Amino acid sequence: MIYALTTNELADRSDLWDEVRRLRHKIFVEEMGWDDLRSPDSLESDQFDHDEAVHHLCMRNGRLAGYQRMLPTTRPHLLTDILSDLCEGEGPKGPNVFELTRYAVAHAHRDGRRGVSTVGSELIAGFVEWGLERGVDQVIIEFEPMWVLRALQLSFLARPLGYQRTYGRQQVVATLLTFNEQTLDVVRSRRGHHAPVLSRGMPEDEVFRRAS
């Protein structure tokens, strides 16, 4: 199940917010080698955790299993302020375009073949559902080049925005993904689950436990 929460809603739940930042630090700093994000408390956050950011939390049996963050392109975001060398020319922006950042799957839930776990595919279904409900049909993602082909196989229209660069231990390319209802149908079919994944409200206090 995916919960879409604002930064303010997360800040009101310090347990959730700490677990989100701990997972982000574990994946992006410790695993991917993005040392500029390193924090002595092992809780990663940045200037884009602002009041218009939307955080998607994937829960499994009350535990945080995966995460991604959606940023509006109508204000500064990663591609404009941090990773601008990934984009040739002016990047896409508008109310229908968001940037998907900090996509992360906890180690215990990396169970899929070809790099796409069940949690990972749920996160993908989650941002497509979330976008289609809000008139958002494009996302900018900075990911490894192999994901461009995987996106095409899921019926996204994928357009690289520049040349690939090395960040930490990864080769990264900024890509614009366009999607529609057909994309959602294909993602659901590949997952083998056709029910919506977005949940309303907040994960319950009594079922939330620290992610491993």
HUSUL-V547197 format. One record per residue. N is the residue number from 1. PSI is psi in whole degrees, -180 to 180 (* if undefined). OMEGA is omega in degrees with one decimal (* if undefined). D_CENTER is the distance of its C-alpha to the mean C-alpha in Angstrom with 1 decimal. Layout:
# HUSUL-V547197
n:N psi:PSI omega:OMEGA d_center:D_CENTER
n:N psi:PSI omega:OMEGA d_center:D_CENTER
This chain:
# HUSUL-V547197
n:1 psi:139 omega:-178.7 d_center:14.5
n:2 psi:129 omega:174.8 d_center:11.5
n:3 psi:127 omega:178.3 d_center:12.5
n:4 psi:113 omega:-172.7 d_center:11.3
n:5 psi:144 omega:173.4 d_center:12.9
n:6 psi:166 omega:177.3 d_center:14.0
n:7 psi:-38 omega:178.7 d_center:14.5
n:8 psi:-40 omega:178.0 d_center:18.1
n:9 psi:-39 omega:176.8 d_center:17.7
n:10 psi:-39 omega:-179.3 d_center:15.9
n:11 psi:-28 omega:177.2 d_center:18.6
n:12 psi:-14 omega:176.8 d_center:21.2
n:13 psi:85 omega:-174.2 d_center:19.9
n:14 psi:-29 omega:178.6 d_center:20.3
n:15 psi:-46 omega:178.6 d_center:19.8
n:16 psi:-46 omega:-176.5 d_center:16.3
n:17 psi:-41 omega:177.2 d_center:15.4
n:18 psi:-40 omega:-179.1 d_center:17.1
n:19 psi:-37 omega:175.5 d_center:15.3
n:20 psi:-49 omega:-177.5 d_center:11.8
n:21 psi:-31 omega:176.9 d_center:13.2
n:22 psi:-43 omega:178.2 d_center:15.1
n:23 psi:-43 omega:178.5 d_center:12.4
n:24 psi:-43 omega:179.6 d_center:10.6
n:25 psi:-42 omega:-178.1 d_center:14.2
n:26 psi:-43 omega:-176.0 d_center:15.0
n:27 psi:-52 omega:-169.7 d_center:12.3
n:28 psi:-30 omega:179.6 d_center:12.2
n:29 psi:-57 omega:-173.5 d_center:15.9
n:30 psi:-36 omega:-176.7 d_center:17.8
n:31 psi:-47 omega:-174.5 d_center:16.4
n:32 psi:-13 omega:175.2 d_center:15.2
n:33 psi:26 omega:177.1 d_center:17.9
n:34 psi:78 omega:-170.2 d_center:16.4
n:35 psi:-22 omega:177.5 d_center:19.5
n:36 psi:-20 omega:-179.2 d_center:19.3
n:37 psi:-3 omega:-173.6 d_center:16.8
n:38 psi:137 omega:-179.8 d_center:19.2
n:39 psi:140 omega:-178.2 d_center:20.5
n:40 psi:-24 omega:178.6 d_center:23.8
n:41 psi:5 omega:179.1 d_center:22.4
n:42 psi:30 omega:175.7 d_center:19.4
n:43 psi:112 omega:-174.7 d_center:17.2
n:44 psi:131 omega:172.5 d_center:14.7
n:45 psi:163 omega:-179.1 d_center:14.2
n:46 psi:-175 omega:-175.7 d_center:14.8
n:47 psi:-10 omega:-178.6 d_center:16.4
n:48 psi:2 omega:171.8 d_center:13.3
n:49 psi:59 omega:-174.5 d_center:13.1
n:50 psi:-173 omega:-171.5 d_center:15.6
n:51 psi:-9 omega:177.6 d_center:16.9
n:52 psi:-1 omega:176.0 d_center:15.0
n:53 psi:146 omega:176.3 d_center:11.5
n:54 psi:128 omega:-176.1 d_center:9.9
n:55 psi:127 omega:176.9 d_center:8.1
n:56 psi:119 omega:179.4 d_center:7.2
n:57 psi:123 omega:176.1 d_center:9.3
n:58 psi:121 omega:-176.0 d_center:10.4
n:59 psi:142 omega:174.2 d_center:14.1
n:60 psi:112 omega:178.8 d_center:16.8
n:61 psi:43 omega:176.9 d_center:20.3
n:62 psi:6 omega:-177.9 d_center:19.5
n:63 psi:150 omega:176.4 d_center:17.3
n:64 psi:113 omega:-176.5 d_center:13.7
n:65 psi:-24 omega:-179.0 d_center:12.5
n:66 psi:166 omega:-172.0 d_center:8.7
n:67 psi:149 omega:167.8 d_center:6.0
n:68 psi:158 omega:-177.7 d_center:2.7
n:69 psi:136 omega:179.8 d_center:4.7
n:70 psi:127 omega:-178.9 d_center:6.7
n:71 psi:134 omega:176.2 d_center:9.7
n:72 psi:144 omega:178.4 d_center:13.0
n:73 psi:4 omega:177.4 d_center:14.8
n:74 psi:1 omega:174.3 d_center:18.1
n:75 psi:169 omega:-177.9 d_center:18.0
n:76 psi:141 omega:179.0 d_center:17.2
n:77 psi:-174 omega:-172.7 d_center:13.7
n:78 psi:-46 omega:-175.3 d_center:12.7
n:79 psi:-31 omega:-179.0 d_center:14.3
n:80 psi:-34 omega:-170.4 d_center:17.4
n:81 psi:-23 omega:-175.1 d_center:18.1
n:82 psi:-44 omega:-173.5 d_center:16.8
n:83 psi:37 omega:-174.4 d_center:16.1
n:84 psi:-23 omega:179.7 d_center:18.7
n:85 psi:-7 omega:176.6 d_center:20.5
n:86 psi:-8 omega:-174.4 d_center:18.0
n:87 psi:127 omega:175.2 d_center:19.1
n:88 psi:113 omega:-176.8 d_center:22.7
n:89 psi:-167 omega:-178.5 d_center:24.0
n:90 psi:133 omega:-179.8 d_center:22.4
n:91 psi:158 omega:178.3 d_center:18.7
n:92 psi:144 omega:177.4 d_center:18.0
n:93 psi:161 omega:179.9 d_center:17.7
n:94 psi:169 omega:-178.2 d_center:18.7
n:95 psi:-19 omega:178.7 d_center:18.0
n:96 psi:3 omega:-177.3 d_center:16.6
n:97 psi:122 omega:173.9 d_center:14.1
n:98 psi:161 omega:173.7 d_center:10.8
n:99 psi:128 omega:178.4 d_center:8.6
n:100 psi:120 omega:-175.9 d_center:4.9
n:101 psi:164 omega:172.7 d_center:4.7
n:102 psi:32 omega:175.5 d_center:5.1
n:103 psi:123 omega:-173.9 d_center:3.4
n:104 psi:137 omega:175.3 d_center:6.7
n:105 psi:127 omega:179.6 d_center:9.5
n:106 psi:147 omega:-175.0 d_center:12.7
n:107 psi:-39 omega:-176.1 d_center:15.7
n:108 psi:-10 omega:-175.5 d_center:17.7
n:109 psi:21 omega:177.0 d_center:15.5
n:110 psi:75 omega:-170.6 d_center:15.3
n:111 psi:2 omega:-173.1 d_center:18.0
n:112 psi:166 omega:174.5 d_center:17.3
n:113 psi:155 omega:179.1 d_center:19.3
n:114 psi:30 omega:172.5 d_center:18.3
n:115 psi:0 omega:-179.3 d_center:15.1
n:116 psi:107 omega:-179.6 d_center:13.4
n:117 psi:172 omega:176.6 d_center:13.9
n:118 psi:-35 omega:175.3 d_center:14.5
n:119 psi:-43 omega:178.9 d_center:11.6
n:120 psi:-44 omega:179.6 d_center:9.3
n:121 psi:-30 omega:176.3 d_center:11.2
n:122 psi:-39 omega:175.7 d_center:10.9
n:123 psi:-41 omega:177.8 d_center:7.2
n:124 psi:-49 omega:177.2 d_center:8.1
n:125 psi:-36 omega:-177.9 d_center:11.1
n:126 psi:-45 omega:-177.6 d_center:9.5
n:127 psi:-30 omega:176.3 d_center:7.9
n:128 psi:-47 omega:176.1 d_center:11.2
n:129 psi:-49 omega:-177.6 d_center:13.3
n:130 psi:-44 omega:-179.0 d_center:12.0
n:131 psi:-47 omega:-177.3 d_center:12.6
n:132 psi:-30 omega:177.1 d_center:15.9
n:133 psi:-19 omega:-171.2 d_center:17.1
n:134 psi:12 omega:-178.9 d_center:16.8
n:135 psi:20 omega:176.8 d_center:18.1
n:136 psi:121 omega:-178.8 d_center:14.8
n:137 psi:11 omega:176.9 d_center:15.1
n:138 psi:142 omega:172.9 d_center:13.4
n:139 psi:144 omega:170.9 d_center:10.1
n:140 psi:130 omega:177.1 d_center:10.4
n:141 psi:135 omega:171.8 d_center:8.4
n:142 psi:106 omega:-176.6 d_center:10.1
n:143 psi:179 omega:179.8 d_center:10.5
n:144 psi:145 omega:-176.2 d_center:13.6
n:145 psi:-32 omega:-178.8 d_center:16.2
n:146 psi:-23 omega:-178.9 d_center:16.7
n:147 psi:-16 omega:176.6 d_center:13.4
n:148 psi:-47 omega:178.3 d_center:15.2
n:149 psi:-43 omega:179.7 d_center:17.8
n:150 psi:-38 omega:177.4 d_center:15.6
n:151 psi:-43 omega:177.9 d_center:14.0
n:152 psi:-38 omega:179.6 d_center:17.6
n:153 psi:-21 omega:177.8 d_center:18.7
n:154 psi:13 omega:176.1 d_center:16.4
n:155 psi:27 omega:165.0 d_center:18.1
n:156 psi:147 omega:166.0 d_center:15.7
n:157 psi:118 omega:-172.3 d_center:17.7
n:158 psi:126 omega:179.4 d_center:16.4
n:159 psi:109 omega:174.8 d_center:18.0
n:160 psi:142 omega:-177.0 d_center:17.6
n:161 psi:-5 omega:-179.3 d_center:18.2
n:162 psi:-165 omega:-179.2 d_center:20.1
n:163 psi:153 omega:177.5 d_center:21.2
n:164 psi:148 omega:179.4 d_center:19.2
n:165 psi:166 omega:177.2 d_center:19.6
n:166 psi:125 omega:173.7 d_center:19.6
n:167 psi:122 omega:-176.3 d_center:17.3
n:168 psi:-122 omega:-179.3 d_center:18.3
n:169 psi:16 omega:-174.1 d_center:18.9
n:170 psi:150 omega:162.7 d_center:16.7
n:171 psi:132 omega:-173.2 d_center:17.5
n:172 psi:139 omega:174.4 d_center:14.8
n:173 psi:135 omega:176.2 d_center:15.2
n:174 psi:131 omega:-174.7 d_center:13.7
n:175 psi:140 omega:173.6 d_center:13.6
n:176 psi:121 omega:177.4 d_center:13.8
n:177 psi:126 omega:174.9 d_center:13.0
n:178 psi:138 omega:-176.7 d_center:15.3
n:179 psi:165 omega:179.7 d_center:15.4
n:180 psi:-168 omega:-178.5 d_center:17.9
n:181 psi:-34 omega:177.4 d_center:19.5
n:182 psi:-40 omega:176.8 d_center:20.5
n:183 psi:-47 omega:-179.5 d_center:17.0
n:184 psi:-41 omega:178.7 d_center:16.2
n:185 psi:-42 omega:-178.9 d_center:19.6
n:186 psi:-44 omega:179.0 d_center:18.9
n:187 psi:-45 omega:179.2 d_center:15.6
n:188 psi:-40 omega:179.7 d_center:17.5
n:189 psi:-42 omega:178.6 d_center:20.5
n:190 psi:-34 omega:179.1 d_center:18.9
n:191 psi:-28 omega:-173.8 d_center:17.5
n:192 psi:16 omega:178.5 d_center:21.0
n:193 psi:124 omega:-174.6 d_center:19.9
n:194 psi:-4 omega:178.7 d_center:20.5
n:195 psi:150 omega:176.1 d_center:20.2
n:196 psi:148 omega:-179.4 d_center:17.5
n:197 psi:-15 omega:-179.2 d_center:14.7
n:198 psi:134 omega:176.7 d_center:14.1
n:199 psi:156 omega:176.5 d_center:16.5
n:200 psi:146 omega:175.2 d_center:18.3
n:201 psi:-155 omega:-171.5 d_center:19.1
n:202 psi:142 omega:173.2 d_center:18.3
n:203 psi:140 omega:-176.4 d_center:18.4
n:204 psi:140 omega:180.0 d_center:22.0
n:205 psi:-44 omega:-170.7 d_center:23.4
n:206 psi:-14 omega:-179.3 d_center:25.6
n:207 psi:-6 omega:-179.3 d_center:23.1
n:208 psi:129 omega:177.3 d_center:20.5
n:209 psi:162 omega:-177.2 d_center:21.2
n:210 psi:135 omega:175.4 d_center:19.8
n:211 psi:145 omega:178.4 d_center:17.3
n:212 psi:* omega:* d_center:19.1
